[in-house]
Amino acid sequence: MVDICIVIPTYRRPALLARTLASCLAQQGVAMPFEVIVVDNDAAGSARPTVEAAAARGIVPVRYVGESRPGISHARNTGIVNAAGRYVVFIDDDEEAEPGWLAAFLDTAQRFSADVVIGPVLPRFPPDAGEADAYRRKVYTRDACLPTGTVLPRWSGIGNTLLDKARCFGDTAEPFDPRLGLSGGEDALFLRGLMRRGCRVVWCAEAIAWEAIPPDRLDTRYLLRRAFRGAQTTTFVCTAIRPRELKQAALWMAIGCAQAALYGPAALLLRAIKHERWLTIADKAVGGLGKVFWHPKMHLRMYR
């Protein structure tokens, strides 16, 4: 009988998945029995050999689950259905956990009576990419910079998170909205719903995961698409949650208009003179447009 289930959704990243699994199997000081479930979102089952190799080590139970319906939401929902025990921990297939990661999550959940515990995700850039600039480091650093146990009033990512299964999921059939499976934002909507219901969401500074950043995600076009899509989520969540927060959505749209009007011309000027901060300003301009053009029909497809 396990008390904690680590869920890893994956899609065609066997080398990165192997590292994620190795880091999960190397956890130290965990006071409860745990298992690992890998949810393979590739209909061809490309993750199976990697999972079977990890399972053969016999350190902790490792299970393979296939989910052929495309999208991260389906993969997450399938992981929840198959997870046993009190706690579910999500980690992405491009992340590596520190050795004390799981123990830190568990300790924080118990000490602070938390329903959700969120940890920092720090970037690991490719060695041949050189020193990433301040903008790219900021984009890929998800760190609240708060003491462990601090209650979070707002958060959007769930790629490094512990959740109390009964409190957070209950009997909900699809806690992660399948409509957002290919665009992203399903985690932001889910977390907003938990906070609305009064779930206690706290920070754990010691539950560190490192995200491998591939070269194509350092590309300017990708970064601006990412900024636009993230801003779309900000407004969309206000309209998708029940009851809807339409006044807040209207406020975000107004802020978006102001951002685009203020930062758009500035970004064009800074790029023309090759100023090093042009991309930072362009991010704000594109983010403004995303807050305005947030409708699902306009969502960018960030996943396969």
Secondary structure, DSSP 4 states (H G I P E B T S, - for coil): --SEEEEEEESS-HHHHHHHHHHHHT--S--S-EEEEEEE--TT-TTHHHHHHHHHT-SS-EEEEE--S-SHHHHHHHHHHH--SSEEEEE-TTEEE-TTHHHHHHHHHHHTT-SEEE--EEEE--GGG-SPPHHHHHHT-B-----TTPBPS-----TEEEEEHHHHTTT-S-SS-GGGTTT--HHHHHHHHHHHTT--EEE-TT--EEEE--GGGGSHHHHHHHHHHHHHHHHHHHHHSSS--HHHHHHHHHHHHHHHHHHHHHHHHHHHTT-TTHHHHHHHHHHHHHHHS--GGG------
